[in-house]
Amino acid sequence: MAIPSSGPTQAKQERRAIWGWALYDWANSAFATTVMAAFFPVFFKQEWSREVDANLSTARLGLGVAAASLLVALMAPFLGAISDQNGRRKHFLIGFTVLGVGMTATLALIPQGQWVTALMAYALATIGFAGGLVFYDALLPQVATMGRIDQVSSLGYALGYLGGGILLVFNVALVLQPEFFGLTGAGQAVRLSFASVAVWWGLFSLFTFFWLPPEPRRQGRSVGLQMAAGWRQLMDTFRKIRRLKTTFLFLIAYWCYIDGVDTIIKMAVDFGMSLGFDFKDLIVALIITQFIGFPSALLFGQLGKHWGVRRSIYLALAIYMAVTIYGATMTRVSEFYVLAAVIGLVQGGIQALSRSYFARFIPLGQNAEFYGFYNMIGKFAAIMGPAMMALTGLAVKRLLMPVAPTAEQMQAVGLTATRFSIVAVLLLFAVGAVLLYFVDEKQGRAEAAAFH
């Protein structure tokens, strides 16, 4: 229920609630940029899987990311059900934030070579991050009226890009010039970066916790009954979507291509490391993507308005497919910079336009329920892609391994396996694009309008 606006005091409380809500994106985006996208993949390869074959470390990381993403996706509908039924969204948001912050801080303390412990801590931190987002999203209608909900949601995204980018730049400075900050080397700087994310995330989340208004308490049932009700609700929504053929087809297409998008986001730095690019260059590329991403998302919104949403999604998919092929053939760091800039141009755009395109296929008055399912599909993303990369790389290496390998042969085979691993993601974009071709917008609108 949105906060009513009446008088200067109420208006001030409403603004405070909106900023409190949006600042959580500023807070937790530091984990997405510094930990997820930048330093964890690199540190996992260089520190926790040190002196391990590059393809094996990529496989470990890919399967670990896939397992964490699967666990989060399986939890999401039940967390959403509890959020809907017991009116304690803020309490659960606090709990998952504490888990995420604590596990992120733990990453700074894990000794060299402890790759299993590092993956477990990262998985728990990811659960804290993604689980918190379930309740964060659910709080949006409480702080914004329907007339302002798009603007408030955009404010959260904007602050997330900005906050995550600012801390990333600071942490990159730590890693590139550790002596300037009194540190012994890049390894210590990365560990301090993990700690800085925990502090940033925890500190700025306090504004969210104190500025969000208290929720009306509901007489709750047991957690078991709430989870059972959530399962029934999920199955009911699924049955509705199965009856809406166009909606169902779009969701399958979306699942495929957004998995490819998220795989590129989460595995790009590890891929670059496997190709032999320097850590510093990869982080610069990540910053390029981060700061190009936000304005490009806004431009893609205008492109969708004037050229058509479906065409714009296809343009983004075509660019992603070209980027995937380009990435498999690149040999120079300058090419990696180009790849980073191009990804930044389409990354936010394809996510934003997919969400708005889905709105065309939702029956009147059922937005929350259908978007809940849409978000669950999104949480299943980055499961198939990392696993495909890991398994493809290992399979190609085993196939090409010479009988009596020399060091040079081993290096060449490893490099070839790495390049083939990213090509596997191309399949996700291709399948998503083909399925999207059969999504008939007019038919989808008619099905949604006639649905009872």
QUIKAJO-V442082 format. One record per residue. N is the residue number from 1. RES is the residue in three letters. SS is DSSP state (alpha for helix, beta for strand, coil for the rest). PSI is psi as a letter, one per 20 degrees, with the letter a starting at -180 (NA if undefined). OMEGA is omega in whole degrees, -180 to 180 (NA if undefined). Layout:
n res ss psi omega
N RES SS PSI OMEGA
N RES SS PSI OMEGA
This chain:
n res ss psi omega
1 MET coil p -177
2 ALA coil q 179
3 ILE coil p 178
4 PRO coil q -179
5 SER coil o 180
6 SER coil o 175
7 GLY alpha r -176
8 PRO alpha g -178
9 THR alpha g 179
10 GLN alpha h 178
11 ALA alpha h 178
12 LYS alpha g 178
13 GLN alpha h 179
14 GLU alpha g 178
15 ARG alpha g 180
16 ARG alpha g 179
17 ALA alpha g 180
18 ILE alpha g -180
19 TRP alpha h 176
20 GLY alpha g 179
21 TRP alpha g -175
22 ALA alpha h -178
23 LEU alpha i 176
24 TYR alpha h 175
25 ASP alpha g 174
26 TRP alpha g -176
27 ALA alpha g -171
28 ASN alpha i 178
29 SER alpha i 175
30 ALA alpha h 177
31 PHE alpha g -178
32 ALA alpha h -176
33 THR alpha g -174
34 THR alpha g -175
35 VAL alpha f -174
36 MET alpha g -171
37 ALA alpha h -170
38 ALA alpha f -163
39 PHE alpha h -177
40 PHE alpha g 179
41 PRO alpha h -178
42 VAL alpha g -178
43 PHE alpha h 177
44 PHE alpha g -179
45 LYS alpha g -172
46 GLN alpha h -173
47 GLU alpha g -174
48 TRP alpha h 173
49 SER coil k -177
50 ARG coil q 180
51 GLU coil k 175
52 VAL coil q 178
53 ASP coil p -175
54 ALA alpha h 180
55 ASN alpha h 178
56 LEU alpha g 179
57 SER alpha h 176
58 THR alpha h 179
59 ALA alpha g 178
60 ARG alpha g -179
61 LEU alpha g -179
62 GLY alpha g 180
63 LEU alpha h 177
64 GLY alpha g 177
65 VAL alpha g 179
66 ALA alpha g -180
67 ALA alpha g 179
68 ALA alpha g 180
69 SER alpha h 179
70 LEU alpha g 180
71 LEU alpha g 179
72 VAL alpha g -179
73 ALA alpha h 179
74 LEU alpha h 180
75 MET alpha h -169
76 ALA alpha g -177
77 PRO alpha h 180
78 PHE alpha h 175
79 LEU alpha g 178
80 GLY alpha h 180
81 ALA alpha g 178
82 ILE alpha g 178
83 SER alpha g -178
84 ASP alpha h -167
85 GLN alpha h -173
86 ASN alpha i 175
87 GLY coil k 180
88 ARG coil l -177
89 ARG alpha g -177
90 LYS alpha h 179
91 HIS alpha g 178
92 PHE alpha h 176
93 LEU alpha g 178
94 ILE alpha g -179
95 GLY alpha g -180
96 PHE alpha h 176
97 THR alpha g 177
98 VAL alpha g 178
99 LEU alpha g -178
100 GLY alpha g -180
101 VAL alpha g -179
102 GLY alpha g -179
103 MET alpha h 176
104 THR alpha g 177
105 ALA alpha h 179
106 THR alpha h 179
107 LEU alpha h -179
108 ALA coil i -173
109 LEU coil i -174
110 ILE coil p -176
111 PRO coil r 179
112 GLN coil q 176
113 GLY coil i -177
114 GLN coil m -173
115 TRP alpha h 179
116 VAL alpha g 178
117 THR alpha g 180
118 ALA alpha g 179
119 LEU alpha h 180
120 MET alpha g 179
121 ALA alpha g 179
122 TYR alpha g 179
123 ALA alpha g 179
124 LEU alpha h 176
125 ALA alpha h 178
126 THR alpha h 176
127 ILE alpha g 177
128 GLY alpha g 180
129 PHE alpha g -176
130 ALA alpha h 178
131 GLY alpha h 176
132 GLY alpha h -180
133 LEU alpha h 177
134 VAL alpha g -178
135 PHE alpha h 175
136 TYR alpha g 178
137 ASP alpha h -178
138 ALA alpha h -180
139 LEU alpha i -177
140 LEU alpha g 180
141 PRO alpha i 179
142 GLN alpha h -176
143 VAL alpha i -176
144 ALA coil p 173
145 THR coil r -180
146 MET coil h 179
147 GLY coil i -178
148 ARG coil j -170
149 ILE alpha h 179
150 ASP alpha g -179
151 GLN alpha g -180
152 VAL alpha g 177
153 SER alpha g 179
154 SER alpha h 177
155 LEU alpha g 177
156 GLY alpha g 178
157 TYR alpha g -178
158 ALA alpha g -180
159 LEU alpha h 178
160 GLY alpha g 176
161 TYR alpha g -176
162 LEU alpha g -178
163 GLY alpha g 178
164 GLY alpha h 180
165 GLY alpha g -179
166 ILE alpha g -180
167 LEU alpha h 178
168 LEU alpha g 179
169 VAL alpha g 178
170 PHE alpha g -178
171 ASN alpha h 175
172 VAL alpha g 177
173 ALA alpha h 177
174 LEU alpha g -174
175 VAL alpha h -178
176 LEU alpha h -179
177 GLN coil m -176
178 PRO alpha h -178
179 GLU alpha h -180
180 PHE alpha h -179
181 PHE alpha j 177
182 GLY coil k -179
183 LEU coil q -175
184 THR coil h -179
185 GLY coil a -176
186 ALA alpha h 179
187 GLY alpha g 177
188 GLN alpha h 180
189 ALA alpha g 178
190 VAL alpha g 178
191 ARG alpha h 177
192 LEU alpha h 177
193 SER alpha g 176
194 PHE alpha g 179
195 ALA alpha h -179
196 SER alpha h 177
197 VAL alpha g 179
198 ALA alpha g 180
199 VAL alpha g -180
200 TRP alpha g -179
201 TRP alpha g -179
202 GLY alpha g -176
203 LEU alpha g -177
204 PHE alpha h 175
205 SER alpha h 179
206 LEU alpha h 177
207 PHE alpha h 178
208 THR alpha g -175
209 PHE alpha h -178
210 PHE alpha h -175
211 TRP alpha h 176
212 LEU coil p -179
213 PRO coil q 176
214 PRO coil q 180
215 GLU coil q 174
216 PRO coil p -177
217 ARG coil p 177
218 ARG coil q 175
219 GLN coil o -171
220 GLY coil q 170
221 ARG coil r 179
222 SER coil q 180
223 VAL alpha h 179
224 GLY alpha g 179
225 LEU alpha h 179
226 GLN alpha g 179
227 MET alpha h 177
228 ALA alpha g 178
229 ALA alpha h 178
230 GLY alpha h 178
231 TRP alpha g 179
232 ARG alpha g 179
233 GLN alpha g 180
234 LEU alpha g 180
235 MET alpha h 179
236 ASP alpha g 178
237 THR alpha g 179
238 PHE alpha g 178
239 ARG alpha h 177
240 LYS alpha g -178
241 ILE alpha h 178
242 ARG alpha h 178
243 ARG alpha h 178
244 LEU coil n -170
245 LYS alpha g -179
246 THR alpha g 178
247 THR alpha g -179
248 PHE alpha g -180
249 LEU alpha g 178
250 PHE alpha g -179
251 LEU alpha h 177
252 ILE alpha g 178
253 ALA alpha g 180
254 TYR alpha g -180
255 TRP alpha g -179
256 CYS alpha g -172
257 TYR alpha h 179
258 ILE alpha h 173
259 ASP alpha g 176
260 GLY alpha g 179
261 VAL alpha g -178
262 ASP alpha h 177
263 THR alpha g 177
264 ILE alpha g -179
265 ILE alpha g -171
266 LYS alpha h -173
267 MET alpha i -174
268 ALA alpha g -178
269 VAL alpha g 178
270 ASP alpha h 179
271 PHE alpha g 179
272 GLY alpha h 177
273 MET alpha g -180
274 SER alpha h 177
275 LEU coil i 177
276 GLY coil j 179
277 PHE coil q -179
278 ASP coil q 180
279 PHE alpha g -177
280 LYS alpha g -179
281 ASP alpha h 180
282 LEU alpha h 180
283 ILE alpha h 175
284 VAL alpha g 178
285 ALA alpha h 179
286 LEU alpha g 178
287 ILE alpha h 177
288 ILE alpha g 179
289 THR alpha g -176
290 GLN alpha g -173
291 PHE alpha i 172
292 ILE alpha h -172
293 GLY alpha g -173
294 PHE alpha g 178
295 PRO alpha h 179
296 SER alpha h 176
297 ALA alpha h 178
298 LEU alpha g 179
299 LEU alpha h 178
300 PHE alpha h 175
301 GLY alpha g 177
302 GLN alpha h 177
303 LEU alpha g 178
304 GLY alpha h -179
305 LYS alpha g -173
306 HIS alpha h -175
307 TRP alpha i -178
308 GLY coil p -176
309 VAL alpha g -177
310 ARG alpha g 178
311 ARG alpha h -178
312 SER alpha h 175
313 ILE alpha g 178
314 TYR alpha h 177
315 LEU alpha g 179
316 ALA alpha g 179
317 LEU alpha g 178
318 ALA alpha g 179
319 ILE alpha g 179
320 TYR alpha h 179
321 MET alpha g 177
322 ALA alpha g 179
323 VAL alpha g -180
324 THR alpha g 178
325 ILE alpha g 179
326 TYR alpha g -179
327 GLY alpha h -179
328 ALA alpha i -176
329 THR alpha i -173
330 MET coil q -178
331 THR coil i -176
332 ARG coil q 179
333 VAL alpha h 179
334 SER alpha h 177
335 GLU alpha h 177
336 PHE alpha h 176
337 TYR alpha g 177
338 VAL alpha g 179
339 LEU alpha g -180
340 ALA alpha g -180
341 ALA alpha g -179
342 VAL alpha g 176
343 ILE alpha g 178
344 GLY alpha h -180
345 LEU alpha h -172
346 VAL alpha i -173
347 GLN alpha g 180
348 GLY alpha h -177
349 GLY alpha g -178
350 ILE alpha h 178
351 GLN alpha g -178
352 ALA alpha g -178
353 LEU alpha h 176
354 SER alpha g 180
355 ARG alpha g -179
356 SER alpha h 178
357 TYR alpha h 179
358 PHE alpha h -179
359 ALA alpha h -179
360 ARG alpha i -173
361 PHE alpha j -178
362 ILE coil p 176
363 PRO coil q -177
364 LEU coil p 175
365 GLY coil j -178
366 GLN coil k -176
367 ASN alpha g -174
368 ALA alpha g -178
369 GLU alpha g -178
370 PHE alpha h 177
371 TYR alpha h 173
372 GLY alpha g 177
373 PHE alpha g 178
374 TYR alpha g 180
375 ASN alpha h 177
376 MET alpha g 176
377 ILE alpha g 179
378 GLY alpha h 180
379 LYS alpha i 175
380 PHE coil i 179
381 ALA coil r -179
382 ALA coil k 170
383 ILE coil g -178
384 MET alpha g -174
385 GLY alpha g 179
386 PRO alpha h 178
387 ALA alpha g 178
388 MET alpha g 178
389 MET alpha g -177
390 ALA alpha g -175
391 LEU alpha h 179
392 THR alpha g 180
393 GLY alpha g 179
394 LEU alpha g -179
395 ALA alpha g -180
396 VAL alpha g -180
397 LYS alpha g 179
398 ARG alpha h -179
399 LEU alpha h -174
400 LEU alpha i -176
401 MET coil p 179
402 PRO coil r -178
403 VAL coil g 180
404 ALA coil m -172
405 PRO coil p 168
406 THR coil r 180
407 ALA alpha h -180
408 GLU alpha g 178
409 GLN alpha g 179
410 MET alpha g -180
411 GLN alpha g -180
412 ALA alpha g 179
413 VAL alpha g 179
414 GLY alpha g 179
415 LEU alpha g 178
416 THR alpha g 179
417 ALA alpha h 178
418 THR alpha g -179
419 ARG alpha h 178
420 PHE alpha h -178
421 SER alpha h -180
422 ILE alpha h 178
423 VAL alpha h 180
424 ALA alpha h -180
425 VAL alpha h 179
426 LEU alpha h -179
427 LEU alpha h -180
428 LEU alpha g 178
429 PHE alpha g -178
430 ALA alpha g 180
431 VAL alpha g 178
432 GLY alpha g -180
433 ALA alpha g 180
434 VAL alpha g 180
435 LEU alpha h 179
436 LEU alpha h 179
437 TYR alpha h -177
438 PHE coil j 176
439 VAL coil o -179
440 ASP coil o -175
441 GLU alpha g -180
442 LYS alpha g 178
443 GLN alpha g 179
444 GLY alpha g 177
445 ARG alpha g -179
446 ALA alpha g 179
447 GLU alpha g 180
448 ALA alpha h -179
449 ALA alpha h -177
450 ALA alpha i -174
451 PHE coil p 178
452 HIS coil NA NA
